[in-house]
Amino acid sequence: MPRGRKLQTMERDAQALDLHYRGLGYRQIATQMGWRSPAAAHQAVRRAIADTYTLSRTEAVKVEEQRLDALERAFNRVSATKHYVTAAGVGVVRHPDTGQPLVDDGPVIHAGLALLRVSESRRKLLGLDRPARVEVRNIDAIDGRLLDLADQMGTVVPRQAAGVPEQA
């Protein structure tokens, strides 16, 4: 435990960080946590982040997985909710012929993209996306190999090469 800090303070800082990861601003975090200013919320978030880096790798992975789980749940809720197109002063926009509310797929698409980013973060965190092995050959290496093969074959007289037409 960091020097001079109580466990209760560390837990409140962690709650503030969780709210921050859920997308709340420092003013909203301060209000929800009962702090006087957004600056207090900002400091709590910074302390919680610093605490995360003092954890063992296993503990840090577990904490980060919990944060990704919370984000995933939030984005899944957005994705599962039906959204309608709205306009200022009109409210829900309706189809001119059918009178049915127009469905807005934008929030679902954004939630899907956010879920993809959460998934990418999770795979990276867990080491599931290992780089593919790639062999790089440059022209010099290929030319060198061709010269080696030519040396092994020896000198070829054009008329001796069966089936190879002579140049005119």
Secondary structure, DSSP 4 states (H G I P E B T S, - for coil): --TT--HHHHHHHHHHHHHHHTT--HHHHHHHHT-S-HHHHHHHHHHHHHHHHTS-HHHHHHHHHHHHHHHHHHHHHHHHS--B-EETTTEE-B-TTT-PBPB--HHHHHHHHHHHHHHHHHHHHHT--PPPP-----HHHHHHHHHHHHHHH----GGGSTT-PPP-
